[in-house]
Amino acid sequence: MENAPLLFQLPDDDTLYQALLARDPAYEGFAYVGVKSTGVFCRLSCAARKPKRENTVFFSSIKGCVEAGFRACLRCRPLEQAGVQEPWVKALLEQLHSAPERRWYEDDLSRLGLDPSTVRRAFKRYFGVTFLEMARLRRIGQGMQQLSCAQSVIEAQISAGFDSDSGFRRAFARQAGQPPSNLRGRELLKVDWLQTPIGVMLAVADAQALHLLEFFDRPALANELQTLQKRSGSSIGFGRVAPIDQIEAELRRYFAGECGRFDTPLALNASPFTRTVWQDLRAIPLGSTCSYAEVAKRIGSPSAVRAVARANGANQIAIVIACHRVIGSDGALTGYGGGLWRKRWLLEHERRMGASQVCSASGL
Protein backbone atom coordinates (compact mmCIF):
# COMPACT_ATOMS: atom_id res chain seq x y z
CA MET A 1 0.00 0.00 0.00
CA GLU A 2 1.29 3.49 -0.87
CA ASN A 3 2.00 6.03 1.85
CA ALA A 4 -1.15 7.95 2.78
CA PRO A 5 -1.25 11.73 3.23
CA LEU A 6 -0.12 12.93 6.64
CA LEU A 7 -3.64 13.95 7.62
CA PHE A 8 -5.17 10.54 7.01
CA GLN A 9 -3.59 7.14 7.56
CA LEU A 10 -5.37 4.29 5.78
CA PRO A 11 -6.04 1.10 7.72
CA ASP A 12 -4.23 -2.11 6.75
CA ASP A 13 -4.92 -3.82 3.44
CA ASP A 14 -6.93 -6.64 5.03
CA THR A 15 -9.35 -4.10 6.51
CA LEU A 16 -9.62 -2.32 3.18
CA TYR A 17 -10.26 -5.58 1.35
CA GLN A 18 -13.14 -6.36 3.71
CA ALA A 19 -14.48 -2.85 3.05
CA LEU A 20 -14.22 -3.58 -0.67
CA LEU A 21 -16.20 -6.82 -0.29
CA ALA A 22 -18.83 -4.95 1.75
CA ARG A 23 -18.90 -2.03 -0.72
CA ASP A 24 -18.43 0.20 2.31
CA PRO A 25 -19.04 3.87 1.32
CA ALA A 26 -17.19 5.14 4.41
CA TYR A 27 -13.93 5.30 2.47
CA GLU A 28 -15.40 7.27 -0.42
CA GLY A 29 -12.76 9.78 -1.52
CA PHE A 30 -10.15 8.37 0.90
CA ALA A 31 -9.26 4.96 -0.54
CA TYR A 32 -9.18 3.29 -3.97
CA VAL A 33 -8.39 -0.22 -5.14
CA GLY A 34 -6.23 -1.13 -8.10
CA VAL A 35 -7.06 -4.48 -9.70
CA LYS A 36 -3.92 -6.10 -11.10
CA SER A 37 -5.77 -8.60 -13.26
CA THR A 38 -7.68 -5.91 -15.20
CA GLY A 39 -5.47 -2.84 -14.84
CA VAL A 40 -8.34 -0.65 -13.59
CA PHE A 41 -8.85 1.19 -10.31
CA CYS A 42 -12.19 1.58 -8.52
CA ARG A 43 -13.96 3.06 -5.57
CA LEU A 44 -14.32 0.54 -2.74
CA SER A 45 -18.08 0.83 -3.20
CA CYS A 46 -17.93 -0.25 -6.86
CA ALA A 47 -20.69 -2.68 -7.82
CA ALA A 48 -18.44 -4.69 -10.15
CA ARG A 49 -17.47 -8.26 -9.36
CA LYS A 50 -14.89 -8.29 -6.59
CA PRO A 51 -11.29 -9.33 -7.38
CA LYS A 52 -9.32 -11.90 -5.47
CA ARG A 53 -7.29 -10.59 -2.54
CA GLU A 54 -3.96 -11.25 -4.27
CA ASN A 55 -5.02 -9.12 -7.25
CA THR A 56 -5.64 -5.97 -5.21
CA VAL A 57 -3.49 -3.02 -4.22
CA PHE A 58 -4.84 -0.05 -2.29
CA PHE A 59 -4.17 3.67 -2.68
CA SER A 60 -5.11 6.78 -0.76
CA SER A 61 -5.39 8.99 -3.83
CA ILE A 62 -6.34 8.93 -7.50
CA LYS A 63 -2.87 10.30 -8.26
CA GLY A 64 -1.32 7.16 -6.77
CA CYS A 65 -3.54 4.91 -8.88
CA VAL A 66 -2.68 6.71 -12.10
CA GLU A 67 1.04 6.83 -11.35
CA ALA A 68 0.96 3.07 -10.76
CA GLY A 69 -0.45 2.57 -14.28
CA PHE A 70 -4.10 1.84 -13.45
CA ARG A 71 -6.95 3.32 -15.53
CA ALA A 72 -10.29 4.48 -14.16
CA CYS A 73 -13.17 1.99 -13.91
CA LEU A 74 -15.97 2.75 -16.36
CA ARG A 75 -18.60 1.41 -13.97
CA CYS A 76 -17.97 3.34 -10.72
CA ARG A 77 -16.18 6.27 -12.46
CA PRO A 78 -13.75 7.18 -9.65
CA LEU A 79 -12.59 10.31 -11.49
CA GLU A 80 -16.01 11.86 -10.92
CA GLN A 81 -16.63 13.49 -7.55
CA ALA A 82 -18.70 11.32 -5.24
CA GLY A 83 -22.30 12.41 -4.97
CA VAL A 84 -22.21 14.60 -8.08
CA GLN A 85 -25.07 13.95 -10.45
CA GLU A 86 -25.13 14.14 -14.22
CA PRO A 87 -24.62 17.71 -15.54
CA TRP A 88 -28.19 17.86 -16.85
CA VAL A 89 -29.53 17.22 -13.32
CA LYS A 90 -27.84 20.39 -12.10
CA ALA A 91 -29.11 22.28 -15.17
CA LEU A 92 -32.70 21.21 -14.49
CA LEU A 93 -32.42 22.17 -10.83
CA GLU A 94 -31.16 25.61 -11.82
CA GLN A 95 -34.17 26.05 -14.10
CA LEU A 96 -36.50 25.13 -11.24
CA HIS A 97 -34.79 27.69 -9.00
CA SER A 98 -35.00 30.46 -11.59
CA ALA A 99 -38.63 29.81 -12.64
CA PRO A 100 -40.46 27.94 -9.84
CA GLU A 101 -43.85 28.86 -11.29
CA ARG A 102 -43.18 27.07 -14.60
CA ARG A 103 -45.33 24.07 -15.46
CA TRP A 104 -43.21 21.25 -16.85
CA TYR A 105 -44.19 18.35 -19.13
CA GLU A 106 -42.28 15.37 -20.47
CA ASP A 107 -42.28 17.01 -23.91
CA ASP A 108 -40.25 19.88 -22.41
CA LEU A 109 -37.57 17.39 -21.38
CA SER A 110 -37.55 15.81 -24.81
CA ARG A 111 -37.06 19.23 -26.41
CA LEU A 112 -33.99 19.64 -24.21
CA GLY A 113 -32.61 16.41 -25.67
CA LEU A 114 -33.31 14.38 -22.53
CA ASP A 115 -35.06 11.04 -22.21
CA PRO A 116 -38.01 11.55 -19.79
CA SER A 117 -37.68 8.03 -18.34
CA THR A 118 -33.97 8.59 -17.62
CA VAL A 119 -34.77 11.91 -15.94
CA ARG A 120 -37.54 10.28 -13.92
CA ARG A 121 -35.30 7.47 -12.64
CA ALA A 122 -32.38 9.78 -11.83
CA PHE A 123 -34.44 12.27 -9.81
CA LYS A 124 -36.21 9.44 -8.00
CA ARG A 125 -32.84 7.95 -7.09
CA TYR A 126 -31.25 11.21 -5.93
CA PHE A 127 -34.20 13.05 -4.37
CA GLY A 128 -36.98 10.54 -3.75
CA VAL A 129 -39.33 12.33 -6.18
CA THR A 130 -39.43 12.61 -9.95
CA PHE A 131 -38.50 15.84 -11.72
CA LEU A 132 -42.12 16.56 -12.61
CA GLU A 133 -43.17 15.98 -8.99
CA MET A 134 -40.41 18.30 -7.83
CA ALA A 135 -41.57 20.97 -10.29
CA ARG A 136 -45.12 20.60 -8.99
CA LEU A 137 -43.92 21.04 -5.41
CA ARG A 138 -42.07 24.19 -6.45
CA ARG A 139 -45.21 25.61 -7.99
CA ILE A 140 -47.25 24.90 -4.88
CA GLY A 141 -44.49 26.43 -2.78
CA GLN A 142 -44.67 29.54 -4.91
CA GLY A 143 -48.39 29.77 -4.20
CA MET A 144 -47.83 29.22 -0.49
CA GLN A 145 -45.30 32.05 -0.48
CA GLN A 146 -47.82 34.38 -2.06
CA LEU A 147 -50.39 33.47 0.58
CA SER A 148 -47.90 34.14 3.38
CA CYS A 149 -47.57 37.66 1.94
CA ALA A 150 -51.34 38.11 2.40
CA GLN A 151 -52.11 37.72 -1.31
CA SER A 152 -55.53 36.39 -2.26
CA VAL A 153 -56.05 32.72 -3.06
CA ILE A 154 -56.67 33.51 -6.74
CA GLU A 155 -53.41 35.50 -6.92
CA ALA A 156 -51.55 32.59 -5.30
CA GLN A 157 -53.16 30.20 -7.78
CA ILE A 158 -51.99 32.27 -10.74
CA SER A 159 -48.50 32.65 -9.26
CA ALA A 160 -48.28 28.87 -8.85
CA GLY A 161 -49.25 28.32 -12.48
CA PHE A 162 -52.53 26.49 -11.86
CA ASP A 163 -55.27 27.02 -14.43
CA SER A 164 -58.14 25.97 -12.17
CA ASP A 165 -59.05 27.06 -8.68
CA SER A 166 -60.13 23.55 -7.68
CA GLY A 167 -56.87 22.00 -8.91
CA PHE A 168 -54.81 24.48 -6.92
CA ARG A 169 -56.88 23.94 -3.77
CA ARG A 170 -56.61 20.14 -3.99
CA ALA A 171 -52.86 20.22 -4.62
CA PHE A 172 -52.34 22.81 -1.89
CA ALA A 173 -54.34 20.84 0.68
CA ARG A 174 -52.33 17.66 -0.05
CA GLN A 175 -49.07 19.55 0.44
CA ALA A 176 -49.96 21.82 3.37
CA GLY A 177 -52.56 19.65 5.11
CA GLN A 178 -55.08 22.51 5.16
CA PRO A 179 -56.93 24.76 2.71
CA PRO A 180 -55.05 27.75 1.25
CA SER A 181 -57.31 30.30 2.95
CA ASN A 182 -55.94 29.20 6.35
CA LEU A 183 -52.44 30.39 5.50
CA ARG A 184 -53.07 33.92 4.32
CA GLY A 185 -50.65 36.30 6.03
CA ARG A 186 -48.82 33.54 7.95
CA GLU A 187 -45.07 33.08 7.72
CA LEU A 188 -44.10 29.72 6.26
CA LEU A 189 -41.17 27.42 6.75
CA LYS A 190 -39.36 26.72 3.49
CA VAL A 191 -37.71 23.44 2.56
CA ASP A 192 -35.28 22.57 -0.20
CA TRP A 193 -32.87 19.84 -1.26
CA LEU A 194 -29.11 20.34 -0.88
CA GLN A 195 -26.60 18.17 -2.70
CA THR A 196 -23.52 16.87 -0.87
CA PRO A 197 -20.83 14.27 -1.66
CA ILE A 198 -22.41 11.82 0.79
CA GLY A 199 -26.04 12.22 -0.14
CA VAL A 200 -28.87 14.68 -0.54
CA MET A 201 -29.81 16.71 2.54
CA LEU A 202 -33.07 18.48 3.35
CA ALA A 203 -32.90 21.99 4.81
CA VAL A 204 -35.87 23.72 6.49
CA ALA A 205 -35.74 27.39 7.45
CA ASP A 206 -37.76 30.54 7.89
CA ALA A 207 -36.51 33.97 6.89
CA GLN A 208 -34.47 34.27 10.08
CA ALA A 209 -32.92 30.89 10.89
CA LEU A 210 -32.31 27.26 9.93
CA HIS A 211 -34.66 24.84 11.72
CA LEU A 212 -33.61 21.47 10.30
CA LEU A 213 -30.78 19.96 8.26
CA GLU A 214 -30.93 16.20 7.78
CA PHE A 215 -29.92 13.56 5.26
CA PHE A 216 -32.84 12.83 2.99
CA ASP A 217 -32.70 9.06 3.58
CA ARG A 218 -32.74 9.33 7.38
CA PRO A 219 -35.55 7.00 8.55
CA ALA A 220 -36.82 9.46 11.17
CA LEU A 221 -37.02 12.43 8.79
CA ALA A 222 -40.78 12.23 8.17
CA ASN A 223 -41.52 12.29 11.91
CA GLU A 224 -39.06 15.15 12.42
CA LEU A 225 -40.82 17.23 9.77
CA GLN A 226 -44.23 16.56 11.33
CA THR A 227 -42.92 17.49 14.78
CA LEU A 228 -41.36 20.67 13.44
CA GLN A 229 -44.57 21.65 11.70
CA LYS A 230 -46.65 21.10 14.85
CA ARG A 231 -44.18 22.90 17.10
CA SER A 232 -43.90 25.91 14.82
CA GLY A 233 -47.61 26.05 14.00
CA SER A 234 -46.63 26.66 10.40
CA SER A 235 -46.87 24.74 7.16
CA ILE A 236 -43.79 23.75 5.20
CA GLY A 237 -43.57 24.68 1.54
CA PHE A 238 -40.81 24.10 -1.02
CA GLY A 239 -38.77 27.17 -1.75
CA ARG A 240 -35.76 29.24 -0.73
CA VAL A 241 -34.96 31.73 2.01
CA ALA A 242 -31.63 33.32 2.96
CA PRO A 243 -30.60 30.77 5.65
CA ILE A 244 -30.94 27.91 3.14
CA ASP A 245 -28.75 29.74 0.65
CA GLN A 246 -26.21 30.44 3.39
CA ILE A 247 -26.00 26.88 4.70
CA GLU A 248 -25.70 25.56 1.14
CA ALA A 249 -22.67 27.81 0.54
CA GLU A 250 -21.11 26.85 3.89
CA LEU A 251 -21.63 23.12 3.27
CA ARG A 252 -20.01 23.50 -0.13
CA ARG A 253 -16.88 24.96 1.50
CA TYR A 254 -16.96 22.30 4.23
CA PHE A 255 -17.10 19.37 1.82
CA ALA A 256 -14.40 20.97 -0.34
CA GLY A 257 -12.14 20.93 2.73
CA GLU A 258 -11.84 24.72 2.71
CA CYS A 259 -13.59 25.71 5.94
CA GLY A 260 -15.28 24.04 8.89
CA ARG A 261 -17.03 27.14 10.18
CA PHE A 262 -20.83 27.54 10.06
CA ASP A 263 -22.35 30.95 10.70
CA THR A 264 -25.91 30.27 9.50
CA PRO A 265 -28.36 31.39 12.24
CA LEU A 266 -29.95 28.39 13.94
CA ALA A 267 -33.38 27.97 15.52
CA LEU A 268 -32.52 25.83 18.54
CA ASN A 269 -36.01 24.60 19.42
CA ALA A 270 -35.28 22.63 22.56
CA SER A 271 -35.05 22.78 26.36
CA PRO A 272 -32.29 24.86 27.97
CA PHE A 273 -30.36 21.67 28.87
CA THR A 274 -30.53 20.34 25.31
CA ARG A 275 -29.44 23.69 23.90
CA THR A 276 -26.48 23.67 26.27
CA VAL A 277 -25.46 20.24 24.98
CA TRP A 278 -25.82 21.37 21.38
CA GLN A 279 -23.67 24.44 21.98
CA ASP A 280 -21.00 22.22 23.50
CA LEU A 281 -21.13 19.90 20.48
CA ARG A 282 -20.45 22.89 18.24
CA ALA A 283 -17.38 23.68 20.33
CA ILE A 284 -15.70 20.29 19.73
CA PRO A 285 -12.64 21.14 17.60
CA LEU A 286 -12.60 20.07 13.98
CA GLY A 287 -10.85 16.72 13.66
CA SER A 288 -11.50 15.78 17.30
CA THR A 289 -13.96 13.50 19.07
CA CYS A 290 -15.20 13.15 22.64
CA SER A 291 -17.43 10.86 24.66
CA TYR A 292 -20.88 11.50 26.11
CA ALA A 293 -19.29 11.48 29.58
CA GLU A 294 -16.83 14.15 28.54
CA VAL A 295 -19.62 16.36 27.23
CA ALA A 296 -21.57 15.88 30.47
CA LYS A 297 -18.52 16.86 32.50
CA ARG A 298 -17.83 19.95 30.40
CA ILE A 299 -21.37 21.31 30.80
CA GLY A 300 -21.20 20.84 34.57
CA SER A 301 -23.51 17.80 34.79
CA PRO A 302 -21.15 14.80 35.07
CA SER A 303 -23.94 12.42 36.12
CA ALA A 304 -26.20 13.33 33.20
CA VAL A 305 -24.55 11.08 30.62
CA ARG A 306 -27.82 9.53 29.46
CA ALA A 307 -29.49 12.93 29.20
CA VAL A 308 -26.55 14.11 27.10
CA ALA A 309 -26.98 11.09 24.83
CA ARG A 310 -30.70 11.87 24.41
CA ALA A 311 -29.92 15.50 23.58
CA ASN A 312 -27.32 14.32 21.09
CA GLY A 313 -29.90 12.06 19.44
CA ALA A 314 -32.47 14.85 19.34
CA ASN A 315 -30.24 17.02 17.15
CA GLN A 316 -31.99 17.97 13.90
CA ILE A 317 -29.21 20.09 12.39
CA ALA A 318 -26.68 17.55 11.20
CA ILE A 319 -23.00 18.44 10.67
CA VAL A 320 -23.47 22.02 11.94
CA ILE A 321 -24.31 20.76 15.44
CA ALA A 322 -21.55 18.19 15.39
CA CYS A 323 -23.20 15.17 17.02
CA HIS A 324 -21.09 12.99 14.71
CA ARG A 325 -18.03 13.93 16.80
CA VAL A 326 -19.41 12.16 19.89
CA ILE A 327 -18.32 8.55 20.36
CA GLY A 328 -18.60 5.93 23.09
CA SER A 329 -16.22 5.91 26.06
CA ASP A 330 -14.65 2.76 24.59
CA GLY A 331 -13.98 4.50 21.27
CA ALA A 332 -16.92 2.89 19.45
CA LEU A 333 -18.69 5.12 16.95
CA THR A 334 -22.17 4.45 18.47
CA GLY A 335 -25.32 5.41 16.59
CA TYR A 336 -25.83 8.18 14.04
CA GLY A 337 -29.13 9.11 12.42
CA GLY A 338 -27.55 9.54 9.00
CA GLY A 339 -25.91 6.10 9.17
CA LEU A 340 -22.64 4.96 10.72
CA TRP A 341 -20.93 4.99 7.34
CA ARG A 342 -21.58 8.74 7.09
CA LYS A 343 -20.28 9.24 10.63
CA ARG A 344 -17.02 7.49 9.68
CA TRP A 345 -16.84 9.51 6.47
CA LEU A 346 -17.33 12.84 8.26
CA LEU A 347 -14.76 12.04 10.93
CA GLU A 348 -12.16 11.02 8.36
CA HIS A 349 -12.93 14.11 6.28
CA GLU A 350 -12.46 16.32 9.33
CA ARG A 351 -9.22 14.59 10.28
CA ARG A 352 -7.90 15.68 6.91
CA MET A 353 -9.11 19.22 7.47
CA GLY A 354 -8.08 19.44 11.12
CA ALA A 355 -4.39 20.14 10.75
CA SER A 356 -4.80 23.08 8.38
CA GLN A 357 -7.51 24.86 10.41
CA VAL A 358 -8.39 27.21 7.57
CA CYS A 359 -11.36 28.40 9.63
CA SER A 360 -12.52 27.68 13.12
CA ALA A 361 -14.86 24.71 13.45
CA SER A 362 -17.96 26.51 14.64
CA GLY A 363 -19.73 29.81 14.51
CA LEU A 364 -20.75 30.27 18.11
N, C-alpha and C positions, 0 to 999 in steps of 0.2 A: 504494500500500500504506500502511495506517495505521502510525503509530509504534508500535513494539513496546515492551514493558516494559523498564526499564533493565537487568534481569538477563538478558534474552535478546533478541538482535537477530536477526530473521528474515533468511534469505538473500534474494537478489533474486527478483523475480517469475518470471523465466525458470526459475530453479532450482526454485521451488515448483511451477511448472506441470509440469515434468518429473516431480517427485515425485507430482503428482496423476495424471499418465498412468500412472505405475508403481504407483500405489496404495501408496506407501511409508508403512509404519506408523511410521517414525522420528519423524514430526512429530505423532504422536497427542497431543492436548492442548496443542500449541504453535502450530499453524497451522490455519486454516480457509479454505475458498474460498467466496466468494459468486458465484452464477451469475446474471448480469444478465438473461439471456433467460427464466429461470424465477422469479426472485425468491427462491430458496432458498439456504441455505448448508449446506455439507457438511464432513465430515472429508475429508482428502486421500485416505484409504484407501477412500472410498465406492465401492461396486460399480456405481453407476449409470453410464449412458453419459456419457462425458467431454465437457464443453463445449468450444467453440472458444476459443482463447487470448484473443481480443478480448472474450469474454463473461465473463471471470473477473476477480475482484478478491480479494486475499488479506488476511487479518486474523490478528492474533496472539491474539485473544480472542473468546469468544462475545459478550461485551458489545459489541465493535466491530461484529460482524455484525448484531446486533439494532438497534443505534443507526443503522446504515446502511439499515435497512428490510428486511433479509432475514429469512425465516422458516426454521425448522429443517426439514431434509430428513426425510421420513418413512421413508426407507430406511436410512440410516446412523445416524439419531437422535443428532445431535451433542450434544444437551442431556443425554444419559445419560452417566455416567462410563464411560470406556473400561475394558473388562475386567469390568464388573459384569454379572452374569447376571440373569435374570428373578427377581423376588422369591420365587417359589415354589421356585427352586433353593436359595436360601439357607435357606428354611424346611425343606426336606427334609434338607439337610445338618445343620441344628440338631437335627432329630429323630434322625438317625443318631448324632450326638454324645451325645445324652442317653440313648438306649436302643440301644447297639450290639448287644445280644443279640436284638433284635426280628427276626422273620422277616417279610419283606415280600413281597407279591404284587401283581400288576397291579390286582386288585380293590381293594386298599387305596388305590392312586393314584386310581382312579375315584371312590371314596367321598370323596376330598378335592377332587373336582371337576376333576381333571387328566386329560388324555388320555395314556395309557401310552406311545403311540408318540412323542408330542411330548417326554415326559420322557426316553424312551430316546435319542432323537436328540440332545437338548440335553446330557445327561450324557456321551454318547460324544464330542461335539464339544469340550466343556470339559475333560473329565478322562480321555478315552481308554477309559473303561469305562461301562457302563450303570448306572443307579441300582440295579437289582436285583443286579448284579455287585458294586457297591460295598458294598451292604448285606451281601452274603455274605462279602466280605472282612473287614468289620467283625466279623461273628460269629466268623469263624475267628480273627481277632486277639484277640477276647475269650477264646476258648478257649486260645490260646497264652499269654496273660497269666496265666491260671489255672495253667497248667502251670509257668510260670516261678516261681510262688509255691509250688511243690512240691505242688500239688493232684493228685489222681488223675486218670487219663484220663477216667473216667466223670463226675467232677465238672466237668472242662473241657468235656466234650461237652454236659452240661446247661446250663452257663453260656453256651455258644455257640449254644444253641437248636436243636441237632440231635436229632431223635427216635431215630435209629439209630446204634449204635456204628460200624458199617461205613461209613455215609455220612460221619460225622465224620472217621474215619481216612483215607478216600480224599481228602476235601476238604483236610484238614490236610496230607497228604503232597504234594499238588499245590502247595500254597502254600509250605510250609516246605522241601520237598525231602527230608524224612525223616519217619519215623513219630513220632507224638506222644510215645511213651514216651521217646524220645531227649532230649526237651527238659525233662523234669521237673527243677525246681530251678535251671534255667539262666536267666540274665538275657537278655532279648531286646532287640533294637533295634526301635524303633517307627517307623513311617512314616505320614505323612499328607499330604493335599493342602492347599496354601495358595493362596488366590486373590490375585492382584495385578492392577494395571491393564494390565500387559503380558504377561499369561499366567499359567497355573497353574504353581506350583512344587511340588516334592516335597521334604519335609524328613524326615531320618532322624536319630534321636537315641536315646540311652539315658537313664536317669534323671539322669545327671550332665551330659551335654554334647551338643551338636549335632555330628553326624558328616558330614552331607551336606545341601546346599541347592542344588538345580538346577532349571532350567526343565524342565517335564514333556516338552516336545517336543525336548529336546536329543538328538541322534542317539546320543551315547555313554552315555546314562543307564543303559541296561540293563547294559552292561559295568561301569560304575562301581558299580552295586548288587551285581553278582556279586563284584567285587573287594573291596568293603567287607565283604560277608558272609564271604568266605574269610579276610580279614585279621583280622576280629574273632572268627571261630570261632562266630558266633551267627547264628541265623535272624532274618529281618526280618518282623514282623507288623504289620498295620494297627492303629493306635491312637494314643493321646496320652500324652506325658510332659511334665514341666514345661518343658524346653528348647524343645519345639515350641510350646507356648503362648506362651513368652516371645518367640521369634523372630517369631511371627505378629503379636504386639502391636507389636514394634519395626518390622517391615516396614510395618505399617499407618501408623505415624507417619512413616516415611521417605517413603512414596509420597504422603502427604498434605502433604509439604513442611514438616513440623513439626520433625523432628529427624533428623540423620544419624548418630546414635550407636547402636552395637550393643554390648550388654553380655552377650548370651547366651554362656554358656561354650562353648568350641569344643574338639573333639577333633582336634588337629592331627596326624593319623597320617601322618607323613612323616619324611624324613631331617633332621638338624639344619640342613643348608644350605637345604633347601626351606622349613623352618619359619622360618628367618631371612628369606627372601624374602617369605613370606606376612606376617610381622609388619611388614616395611617397606611392603608394599602397603597395609596397614591404616592406616599413618601418612601416606599421601598425603592432603593436605588436601581436604576437600569442595570440588568445583568446580574442581579442578586435575587436570592430567595430567602424566605423565613418561614417558621412554623406558626401554627395557630397559637401555641403557647407563648411564642415570642411576641406576637401581636398583642395578646392579652396583657402581657407584662408591660409592654410599652405604653398602652393606653391606661395603665393604672388599675387594671382589673385582672390580676394573675389567676384568679380562680374561675374566670369566665371563659374558659377555653371553648366549651360547647356553644356558648352564646356567640363567640367570635366566629366559629365555624358556620353557624346559622346566618349570621350577617354576611359572611363571605358568599354563601350560597344564594343569598337574596339579591346580590348585585345584578343589576340589569343594564349596566353600561360596561360591556366587555372591553378589555384592553386598556381603556382610559382609567378605570378603577381596576387596578392590576391584581385581581383575585388569582390570576394564573401564576403569580409569584409566590403564592402560599403553598407550602408542601407539608407533609407529615413530619413529625418529630424524628422518625426513622429515615427520612430522606425520600420516602415514597411520594409519587406525584399526587396521590389522592384524586378525588373527582374533579371534573370540570364540565360545565354545562355545554360547552362547544365541542367536547370530545377530548379525551386524553391525548390523541395524536396532535391536536392543535396546541394543547398546553406544552407538549414537548417542543413543537415547532417554534412557538413564541419564545420559550426560554432559550433555545439555541440561537434564535435570531437576535435576542437581546444580549446574549453572551458575546456575539460578534460586535454588536454596537457598543457594548459597555466600556471597552478600553478607550475608545475615541472620545466619548462624552461630548459630542458636537453640541448638544443642548441638554439641559437638565431633564430628568425623567418625568417630571410632573409640572402641572401649572397651578399649584396651590395658591 
